Amino acid sequence: MKSLQTVIFLTFLMVFLSAGELAAQYGYGSPYGYGNRYGRRQSTIPQAQETPKEVTPPTAEEVVDQQMPSITEELGLNPFEEAVVRTTLVQSVQQRIELQILGLEPLKMKEEYEKIEKKQNEELKAGLPEDKYNAFLELQENRFKPEKKKKKKKKKD
């Protein structure tokens, strides 16, 4: 009887001591082999985050170049008039961009915008014929106003 207890005790001791070895063979108790139980292994090295590309704001020339085809088409400008309008708009847009960068208080900013607009209108009035100048002012007013949607009423038959 004493030998049977010794055999059971030694078997239990051997199983207990080898349990750590068996767990290491199977990934800390995972029945599916190596790795953790959530799928593939996670790297301990942190992944480098992709830095987002900085979006550079458009320059005054780019802004004016986008608008010039529609302005030229709407007003029917010849090359000289187009050059006058383009240079005037580039100057005024550049001044507005500089004001935005400065970040002045709202009242001061409004006054400066009005001065820039007044100077722009004076230069355009001097470089364009009266009818094209008026058409430009009308185009400028209509471009920045939101369009009113016309609601059509459906008649019930």
Long-range contacts (C-beta under 8 A, 24 or more apart in sequence): 57-97, 59-97, 60-90, 60-91, 60-93, 60-94, 60-97, 61-90, 63-93, 64-89, 64-90, 64-93, 71-136, 71-139, 74-135, 74-139, 75-132, 75-135, 75-136, 75-139, 76-132, 77-132, 81-127, 81-128, 81-129, 81-132, 84-123, 84-124, 84-127, 84-128, 85-124, 85-127, 85-128, 85-136, 88-120, 88-123, 88-124, 88-127, 89-120, 91-120, 91-123, 92-116, 92-117, 92-119, 92-120
